[in-house]
Amino acid sequence: MKKTYIYVNGELVEKGSKEHHDSFMVMPDISPYKSMIDGSMITSRSVHRDHLRQHGCIEVGNEKMETKLPPPIDTRREVMRQQLANMTHKQANQVLNEIRRKFT
């Protein structure tokens, strides 16, 4: 089996060995930048997160992918209204004429 080695603190250590996992990693803070939203200076990650939240923005690539379904239509009347709204005048008249024939 082939082994892989990496340098840790200047020493060659087998990848996945205990010496490699004993250390932790500290992520440096972000460099200050000028906001494209309002021109203010963003100086830290916490300010960045608060700024995005305050302006209703999300960081692209970090958003949750959720399928948002339209709310269900509650009433029969609303369903009929939407169906009629999608019909042409001619189609609506045909439906009304069929209903009249059935009930007369």
C-alpha positions as CSV (number, residue, x, y, z in Angstrom):
1,M,0.0,0.0,0.0
2,K,1.3,3.4,-0.9
3,K,1.9,5.9,1.9
4,T,1.7,9.7,1.6
5,Y,3.8,12.0,3.6
6,I,3.5,15.7,4.4
7,Y,5.7,18.3,6.2
8,V,4.5,19.4,9.7
9,N,6.6,21.9,11.5
10,G,9.5,21.2,9.2
11,E,9.4,17.4,9.7
12,L,8.2,14.7,7.3
13,V,5.1,12.9,8.8
14,E,2.9,10.2,7.4
15,K,-0.4,11.8,6.3
16,G,-3.2,10.8,8.6
17,S,-0.9,10.0,11.5
18,K,-1.5,11.2,15.1
19,E,1.1,14.0,14.9
20,H,-0.7,15.6,12.1
21,H,-4.1,15.7,13.8
22,D,-2.9,17.1,17.2
23,S,-2.6,20.6,15.9
24,F,-5.5,23.0,15.2
25,M,-5.9,25.6,12.5
26,V,-6.7,29.3,13.1
27,M,-8.3,31.1,10.2
28,P,-7.0,34.6,9.8
29,D,-9.5,37.5,9.8
30,I,-10.5,39.1,6.5
31,S,-8.8,42.1,5.0
32,P,-10.8,45.3,5.3
33,Y,-12.9,46.2,2.3
34,K,-15.4,48.8,1.1
35,S,-19.0,47.6,1.0
36,M,-20.6,47.7,-2.5
37,I,-24.0,48.1,-0.8
38,D,-23.5,51.4,1.1
39,G,-19.8,52.3,0.9
40,S,-19.0,51.6,4.5
41,M,-15.8,49.9,5.6
42,I,-16.1,46.2,6.6
43,T,-13.2,45.4,9.0
44,S,-13.9,41.9,10.3
45,R,-15.9,38.7,9.6
46,S,-18.5,39.6,12.3
47,V,-19.0,43.0,10.8
48,H,-19.3,41.4,7.4
49,R,-22.0,38.9,8.6
50,D,-23.9,41.7,10.4
51,H,-23.7,44.0,7.4
52,L,-25.1,41.3,5.1
53,R,-27.9,40.4,7.5
54,Q,-28.8,44.1,8.0
55,H,-29.2,44.6,4.3
56,G,-31.0,41.3,3.6
57,C,-28.1,39.9,1.5
58,I,-26.5,36.5,1.3
59,E,-23.0,35.4,0.5
60,V,-23.1,33.6,-2.9
61,G,-22.1,30.0,-2.4
62,N,-23.2,29.9,1.3
63,E,-26.9,30.1,0.7
64,K,-29.2,27.2,1.6
65,M,-30.8,25.6,-1.4
66,E,-34.4,25.3,-0.5
67,T,-37.3,24.7,-2.9
68,K,-40.0,27.2,-2.0
69,L,-43.4,26.0,-3.1
70,P,-46.2,28.4,-3.5
71,P,-48.7,28.3,-0.7
72,P,-51.6,26.0,-1.3
73,I,-54.8,27.6,-2.5
74,D,-57.4,27.2,0.2
75,T,-60.8,27.8,-1.3
76,R,-62.6,26.3,-4.3
77,R,-63.7,29.8,-5.3
78,E,-60.0,30.9,-5.7
79,V,-59.2,27.8,-7.7
80,M,-62.0,28.6,-10.1
81,R,-61.0,32.2,-10.3
82,Q,-57.5,31.3,-11.3
83,Q,-58.8,28.8,-13.9
84,L,-61.1,31.4,-15.4
85,A,-58.3,34.0,-15.5
86,N,-56.2,31.6,-17.6
87,M,-59.0,31.0,-20.1
88,T,-59.8,33.0,-23.2
89,H,-63.2,34.7,-23.5
90,K,-64.3,32.1,-26.0
91,Q,-63.3,29.2,-23.7
92,A,-65.1,30.8,-20.7
93,N,-68.3,31.2,-22.8
94,Q,-68.1,27.5,-23.9
95,V,-67.8,26.4,-20.2
96,L,-70.8,28.6,-19.2
97,N,-72.9,27.4,-22.1
98,E,-72.2,23.7,-21.1
99,I,-73.2,24.5,-17.5
100,R,-76.4,26.2,-18.6
101,R,-77.3,23.2,-20.8
102,K,-76.8,20.8,-17.9
103,F,-79.1,22.7,-15.5
104,T,-81.9,23.7,-17.9
